Amino acid sequence: MINLLAQAVKGKASAACGQGITSNLDWYNTSGPKAHIEAYVGDTPGLDDVALREQAAKSIEDVLKADGNYHLVFFCAVQQGRVRGMDVATVHLVLQALKSIEGIRYSIIFNMIDPRMMTTLGDAQKCMKFKSAFFSGISSKTDSVYFFEKMDALDYQEDVVVEPPASVIEFLKRAPSCVIPRDDVGHVEFSRYDDLSTKIEKLVNDLSKSELRRAEEVENFRSREIALNNALMQAREAIAAANAARDQALRTSVSEPSQSYYYYSAIPSRRRRNAEKSTKSSKSHRHPQRKRR
């Protein structure tokens, strides 16, 4: 990262076997004609290097005692899509050494993220769960988090300088800072590292299992909810069809005359019957006309 910021070879950068490249505290000045950020950068070894753990703790204490304005940046890794307990333990122990300082501010860069993992972290909910798992073992949280995708041009290459993504430069420029007085820096309790790392790993695993169970419960609830909604929709459709059929039947019965109406209209009234009887009676008593001779 130092070479990327300076756009020049300032520090050793290569693949290491068994332990990290950095074994002591090294200071670098990134100033230069092509530098993206000009600053003094203190690079320390990590506490996960078993052979250098005590020396690494001393180097971290020394870099924090430079008495100035700091941009604290922790570089962490993602292992098979999961948080590493050793990274959480390192951040926790360093912050514990600075616990007497109010309002400590820092940043996290998850380095060399696999492209598939970057796609996963692009989902806001999954990214939030990942961050929650990481900060579950840290009392002082930060919103300054960056996921740095793996750059193929740097794979197994020594002292290579490439152009970094503009987003990481912008992130570092906006990274929060804090003043650290040298007298307020405590000891990095490296002897607690293994025990703390194991406990955090267990905590992260338990959280992952809990999240998995919760996801299954949510999925089951959603399945039942979908089935219920489908049943309600079918019931509403059936009720709507029944109502439509009823309305159609009512409209048909109103528009057509009833049978009783036709039957009633076929019965002659009393006055008509009397008139017909009178006509028949007069016809039966009428004398035929005589023929003229």
Secondary structure, DSSP 8 states (H G I E B T S, - for coil): -HHHHHTS--S-----SSS-S--S-EEEE--STT-SS--EEEE---TT-GGGHHHHHHHHHHHHTS-EEE-EEEEE-EETTEE-HHHHHHHHHHHHHTTTSTT--EEEEEEEE-HHHHHHHTSHHHHHHHHHHHHTT-SS--S-EEEEE--GGGTT-SS------HHHHHHHHT---EEE-GGG-----GGGHHHHHHHHHHHHHHHHHHHHHHHHHHHHHHHHHHHHHHHHHHHHHHHHHHHHHHHHHHHHHHHS--HHHHHHHTS--HHHHHHHHHHHHHHHH--------
